[in-house]
Amino acid sequence: MKQRITYEQLNELSQPQRQKLRKYLLGDWSEPMKVAHTGEMVTAQIPTEDYLLSIGQMIEFLSSYQTIIISCDDRTGFPHTWLACGYDRPELCDALWEAVKEVLSDA
């Protein structure tokens, strides 16, 4: 089972969506801050791989915006079809990612 989104999926985000994701990941640290002793303005940086959300991170993110319903249709045999927040995909990670992208578009 796929555990994280890929770099290709991350690249599907528009610049405004990336900024919203960055703000979510960094919280208050996403805004530029002044260094007390130098007066220099700095912004927190996070490595690109930290943007590759896991299934757990996506569930946590989505739960702050909506009720999450996840189910697995195993009537069709293997592979199963995962349904998460209205998106069905063979991988749970991919179904959650579609829902995250939608929230980032609306937020």
Secondary structure, DSSP 8 states (H G I E B T S, - for coil): ---B--HHHHTTS-HHHHHHHHHHHHGGGGS-EE-TTT--EE-----GGGGS-BHHHHHHHHHTTS---EEEE-TT-SS-EEEETTEEESSHHHHHHHHHHHHHHH-
